[in-house]
Amino acid sequence: MQHVLIIHEVEAYPAWKAIFDQAADMRKRAGEISYQLLRYDNDANHIVHFSEWSSTDNARRFFESTELAEIRRKAGVKAPDFMYLQEIERGVL
């Protein structure tokens, strides 16, 4: 499985979340299969977005597109940090 981990600060979580939700169909068409949103326990505007993708190439194409850069700007995203990851093992304890 291919995953993307994004850590970023946003100006205001409610405004960011509204734009994130509006982009759900766009993300699905691009190859996002599932996602999790987390936040720092002491900062509601510091977001972790962990998602599973159909391929790393699809994820890179989507996240590195000029269209998404503009959407991030409108959503108030500050300096996102992207990590493209490949699963090597999964377990349940």
N, C-alpha and C positions, 0 to 999 in steps of 0.2 A: 504494500500500500504506500501511496505517496501522501505526505502531509505537509501543511504549511503552518508555521507558528509565527504569528505577528504580535509584536508588543508595541503599543503606542499609547501616547497620551492624547486625549481629546479635550477640546475646550469645554464641552458640556455633554455628558453622556446622553441625556434624553434627545438632544438634537442629532447627535451622531447615530443613535440607535434608530431613529426614524429614517434616516438616509440608508443605513445598513439594511433595514427591512424592505425598503423600496427597491433595493438592488438584488433581492432574492432570486428573481427570475433570471437576471443577468448572470449571477453567480452560478446558478444551476446550468444554464446554457453553456457557460465557459468550462464546466467540468467539476464544479464543487459537488461533492456527494453528501457530506455532513459537516457540521461545525459545532463548536462549543465556544461560548463566550465566558470569560472569567474576568474578574477585576481584582486589583490589589485590595487587601482587606482594610487598608487605611486610606484608600484613594479611589473614589468611585469613577474618576476620570482617567485612570490608568488601566487600559484594557488589554487583555490577552485574547486573541482570536486564534483558535486551533481548529484546523479543518482538514478533511480528507478529500483528495482530488483524484480524478480519473488518470491523470498523468502529471508529472512535474512540469513538462513542457506547457501543458494547458494552464497550469497555475502561474507559471512565470509570465506567459503571454498576457494573462488577465491582470495580474498584480502590477506588472511593469508597463502597462499600456498608458498612453497619454490620457485616454478617456477616464481611466480610474484615478489617475493622478489629480485630475480636475475634480472628480467626485470627492476624493479625500480632502482636497482643499476646501470645498464647500461644506464638508462635514466637520471641519475644524480639527483634523488630524495633525498632530505635531510629530515630526520625525519618526515615521514607522521603521521598525527593525524587522526584516523578513528573514525567515530561516526555512529553507526547503529541505524536507526530511524524508527519508525512506525507512519504512518500518522494517526492523530486523527480527523483532520478536514481540509477542503479546501474551499475556497471562492473566489469570484470575487467581487470587489467593483467598 
